[in-house]
Amino acid sequence: MRNEVSYSHPKMPEEMTMGAPTLRVRSLDGVLEFYEDLLGLEKVLSKNQVKGGRPEEGFARTVNGTADALIDLRHDAGARDRPSNYTGLHRISILVPDRRSLALAYSSLANEGVRFDGLSDHLLGESLYVHDPEGNEIEIYCDRPRGEWYNTDGTLKIGTEPLGLEGLLGELEAADVVRLRKYPATGALVNGAKIGHVHLRVAELERSTTFYHEELGLDISADLSSVGAMFLSAGGYHRRVVLSIWDSAGGRRHESSELGLDSFKIEVPSNELGRDFIQQLKSRLRDTMVEDGDENHDVTVLDPDGIPVTIAMTP
C-alpha cells in the first residue's frame, strides 16, 4: 500500500482531533448507568426530550468536566442486533492524561467488580479494556512519551505484552489510596480524558484505507496489512483511526438501524485551514455526502462500508 499521496487530494490538518462518537443504544438507562456510575461521566440531555424529561429517539451526552461531550448516546428502543460479520465499531479508545490517571481508572473499576476484557501493554501505551452493557468495547489508555514511540528505523513500536499492574498501581499517590479506601467507586475517568482514536471493523482493508488516506487525507502511520489492519493519523500521532478486517472481511454493509456505532467525528481547527479543508471535502465527496452541515463548519460523509463520518470544526 502507498504511504504517500499527491496532495491534489485534501491533506488532513495536523491539528485534527477526535470528537464524540455516537452510539445507538436500545436501553438508555442501562447504558447511562455504565457511563455515569462506572466511568464517572456527567449526563447532559439534549433538547430532544419528551414530557417528564425522558429522551426518546434523542441524545444523552456524556461529558467529562468540560462542556464538550465525550460520547453521545442515541436512544433507539427498536435497534436491531448486529450480525456476526457486521462492519462498524470495533472499539472506542479513551485517552487519559497519564499513568496515574490510568491507575485510578483501574482501581475504581476493580473496586466496582468490573470484569476486564484485557489489560495490555502495547509499547506505545498501556490499556484497560471493558464492554458497556450493549457490547460496545471501550479501551481506556495512556500514552508513553512521544519520544518512546519509535523503533530505530522510524517505524512505530507495535506489540502486546501483559500490563504490569504492580508498576501501574505504584503511580498512585498517598492521597489517591486514602480516597479510594474511603470512596471505592469514584468514577474511572478523570478530567482531561478524551477520545484518542476509534477502531473500525471494515469489509475490505484496501478500499477503506484508500478512502481514509486519499479522500480524507489521513496519513498511514503503520501499514499492518499483512495482519489485516491499518493505522491512520495526522500530526505525528500514532493512530486516530484504526481499520481491521479481523472479524469483518467481506462483511455486511453498516446499517443505521443496528446497535453500536451510529457515527463518529473528526474535528479540525476552527480557522481558515479547517474551513478550507471542509470545503474541499464538500466539493470532492458529493456522491458520499449525507449532510452538508452548517456553511463550511461541518460535513458528514459515508465511508465505503456506509459508516457516517462527520468532519467538523472544533467547537
C-alpha positions in Angstrom: 0.0 0.0 0.0 1.1 3.5 -0.6 2.4 5.6 2.3 2.2 8.9 0.4 -0.2 10.5 -2.0 0.0 13.6 -4.2 -1.9 16.1 -2.2 -4.1 17.3 -5.0 -6.2 15.3 -2.6 -7.0 17.1 0.6 -4.5 16.9 3.4 -6.0 16.4 6.9 -4.9 19.3 9.1 -2.2 18.2 11.6 -4.1 19.7 14.5 -7.1 17.4 14.0 -8.5 15.6 17.0 -11.3 13.1 17.6 -14.7 14.3 18.5 -17.5 12.5 20.3 -18.7 9.2 18.6 -22.4 8.5 18.7 -23.6 5.1 19.8 -27.1 3.8 19.0 -28.4 2.1 22.2 -31.6 0.2 23.0 -31.6 0.6 26.7 -30.7 4.2 27.5 -30.9 3.8 31.3 -28.7 0.7 31.4 -26.0 2.2 29.2 -26.1 5.5 31.1 -25.6 3.7 34.3 -22.3 2.3 32.9 -21.1 5.7 31.6 -22.2 7.7 34.7 -21.7 5.3 37.6 -18.7 3.3 36.5 -16.9 5.7 34.2 -17.9 8.8 36.2 -19.2 10.9 33.3 -21.9 13.5 33.6 -25.1 13.2 31.7 -26.3 16.2 29.8 -29.6 15.6 28.0 -30.1 17.1 24.6 -33.0 19.3 23.5 -34.7 16.2 22.1 -36.8 15.3 25.1 -40.4 14.3 25.8 -42.6 15.3 28.7 -41.1 14.4 32.0 -37.5 14.9 30.8 -37.1 11.5 29.3 -35.2 11.4 26.0 -36.8 9.4 23.2 -35.1 8.9 19.8 -32.8 11.6 21.0 -29.5 12.1 22.6 -27.9 11.9 26.1 -24.5 13.4 26.0 -21.8 12.1 28.5 -19.2 14.7 29.3 -16.1 14.8 31.4 -15.5 18.1 33.3 -16.0 20.3 30.2 -18.8 21.5 28.0 -17.8 19.1 25.2 -19.3 15.6 25.0 -17.0 12.6 25.3 -19.7 10.1 23.9 -23.2 10.7 22.5 -25.9 8.1 23.0 -28.8 7.9 20.5 -31.7 6.1 22.1 -33.5 3.7 19.7 -35.7 1.2 21.5 -36.1 -0.7 18.2 -32.5 -1.0 17.3 -31.6 -4.4 15.8 -28.9 -6.8 16.9 -25.7 -6.8 14.7 -24.9 -9.8 12.5 -21.6 -11.6 13.3 -19.9 -10.1 10.2 -21.0 -6.5 10.8 -19.0 -3.5 9.8 -18.8 -0.6 12.2 -17.3 -0.3 15.6 -14.5 -2.5 17.0 -13.8 -0.2 19.9 -13.8 3.4 21.2 -10.4 4.3 22.8 -10.5 6.9 25.6 -7.1 8.6 26.3 -6.4 9.6 29.9 -3.6 12.2 30.7 -1.0 9.9 32.4 -0.3 6.6 34.1 -1.6 7.8 37.4 -5.0 8.5 35.7 -4.9 5.0 34.3 -4.1 3.6 37.7 -7.1 5.5 39.2 -9.3 4.1 36.4 -8.2 0.5 37.0 -8.7 0.9 40.8 -12.1 2.4 40.5 -13.4 -0.2 38.1 -11.9 -3.1 40.0 -13.5 -1.8 43.2 -16.8 -2.0 41.4 -16.2 -5.6 40.4 -16.0 -4.8 36.7 -14.7 -7.7 34.6 -11.8 -6.5 32.4 -11.7 -8.0 28.9 -8.0 -7.2 28.7 -5.1 -5.5 30.5 -2.3 -4.8 28.0 1.0 -3.0 27.4 1.0 -2.0 23.7 4.5 -0.4 23.8 3.0 2.9 22.6 1.0 2.9 25.8 -0.9 0.9 28.4 -4.6 -0.1 28.1 -7.6 -1.4 30.0 -10.5 -3.0 28.1 -14.1 -3.2 29.2 -17.5 -3.5 27.4 -20.6 -1.4 28.1 -23.9 -3.2 28.7 -24.8 -3.4 24.9 -21.4 -4.9 23.9 -19.6 -1.8 22.8 -15.9 -2.2 23.6 -14.2 0.6 25.4 -10.4 1.0 25.8 -9.1 3.3 28.4 -5.4 4.0 27.8 -2.5 6.3 28.4 0.3 7.1 26.1 4.0 6.7 26.7 6.1 9.8 25.9 6.2 10.5 22.2 10.0 10.0 22.1 9.4 6.3 23.1 7.0 5.5 20.2 9.5 4.7 17.5 12.0 2.0 16.6 15.4 3.0 15.4 14.2 2.6 11.8 11.5 5.2 12.4 8.6 2.7 12.4 6.1 2.7 15.3 6.7 0.2 18.1 3.7 -2.1 17.9 3.2 -5.1 20.1 1.2 -6.6 23.0 2.6 -7.6 26.4 0.9 -8.1 29.8 0.2 -4.9 31.7 2.5 -4.5 34.7 -0.2 -3.9 37.3 2.2 -3.5 40.2 4.1 -0.8 38.5 1.0 0.9 37.3 -0.6 1.0 40.8 2.7 2.4 42.1 1.8 5.6 40.3 -1.0 6.3 42.8 -0.2 9.0 45.3 -0.9 8.5 49.1 -4.0 10.8 48.8 -5.3 8.6 46.0 -5.1 5.5 48.1 -6.8 7.1 51.0 -9.6 8.4 48.8 -10.1 5.0 47.1 -10.4 3.4 50.5 -13.0 5.9 51.6 -14.8 6.1 48.3 -14.1 2.9 46.5 -16.1 3.8 43.4 -15.1 7.3 42.4 -15.7 7.1 38.6 -13.0 5.7 36.4 -12.3 8.8 34.3 -10.6 11.9 35.5 -11.0 15.4 33.9 -8.9 15.6 30.8 -10.0 12.2 29.3 -10.7 12.5 25.6 -11.3 10.3 22.6 -7.9 9.2 21.4 -8.9 7.0 18.5 -11.6 4.8 17.0 -11.1 1.3 15.7 -13.4 0.2 12.9 -14.4 -3.2 11.5 -14.3 -2.9 7.7 -15.1 -5.3 4.9 -12.2 -4.5 2.6 -9.0 -3.1 4.1 -7.5 -1.6 0.9 -10.8 0.0 -0.1 -11.2 1.6 3.3 -7.6 2.7 3.5 -7.9 4.4 0.2 -10.9 6.3 1.4 -9.4 7.5 4.8 -6.0 8.1 3.3 -6.7 9.6 -0.1 -10.2 11.1 0.3 -10.0 12.3 3.9 -6.2 13.0 3.8 -5.1 11.0 6.9 -1.5 9.7 6.9 -0.8 6.0 7.1 1.1 5.8 10.4 1.6 2.0 10.3 0.9 -0.4 7.5 -0.2 -3.7 9.2 -2.0 -5.0 6.1 0.0 -8.3 6.5 -2.1 -9.0 9.6 -5.3 -7.3 8.3 -5.0 -3.8 9.9 -4.0 -0.3 9.2 -3.2 2.7 11.4 -4.1 6.2 10.1 -3.4 9.6 11.8 -2.3 13.2 11.3 0.2 15.4 13.0 2.5 12.6 14.0 0.2 10.9 16.5 0.4 7.1 16.4 -3.2 6.5 15.4 -6.5 8.3 15.2 -8.4 5.8 13.0 -7.7 2.0 13.1 -9.1 -0.2 10.4 -9.2 -4.0 10.6 -10.8 -7.0 8.8 -10.2 -9.5 11.6 -13.8 -10.3 12.1 -15.4 -8.5 9.2 -13.7 -9.4 6.0 -16.3 -9.4 3.3 -18.8 -8.3 5.9 -22.2 -6.7 5.5 -22.5 -3.0 4.9 -23.2 -0.9 8.0 -26.9 -0.2 8.7 -28.0 2.7 10.8 -30.8 0.8 12.4 -28.4 -1.6 14.2 -27.0 -1.3 17.7 -23.5 0.0 18.0 -21.8 2.8 16.2 -24.1 5.4 14.7 -21.4 7.8 13.6 -18.1 9.2 14.6 -16.5 12.6 14.4 -13.2 14.1 13.3 -12.6 17.7 14.5 -10.4 20.2 12.6 -9.2 23.6 13.8 -11.7 26.5 13.8 -9.7 28.6 11.4 -9.2 29.2 7.7 -7.3 26.0 7.3 -10.1 24.0 8.8 -12.8 25.8 6.7 -10.8 25.3 3.5 -10.4 21.6 4.3 -14.1 21.1 4.9 -14.9 23.0 1.7 -12.5 20.7 -0.2 -14.3 17.7 1.1 -17.7 19.1 0.2 -16.5 19.7 -3.4 -14.8 16.3 -3.8 -17.2 13.9 -1.9 -20.6 15.0 -3.0 -21.6 11.4 -4.0 -21.0 10.2 -0.5 -22.1 13.3 1.4 -25.2 12.7 3.6 -25.3 16.0 5.4 -24.0 19.4 4.1 -23.7 20.8 7.6 -23.6 24.5 8.7 -22.0 26.6 6.0 -18.3 25.5 5.9 -18.3 24.3 9.5 -19.0 20.6 9.1 -19.9 17.9 6.6 -20.9 14.2 7.0 -19.9 11.6 4.5 -20.3 7.8 4.3 -17.2 5.7 4.2 -17.1 2.6 1.9 -18.9 0.5 4.4 -21.7 3.1 5.0 -20.3 4.3 8.3 -21.1 8.1 8.7 -18.1 10.2 9.4 -18.6 13.9 10.4 -15.7 16.3 9.9 -16.4 19.4 11.9 -14.6 22.5 13.1 -13.6 22.3 16.8 -16.3 24.0 18.9 
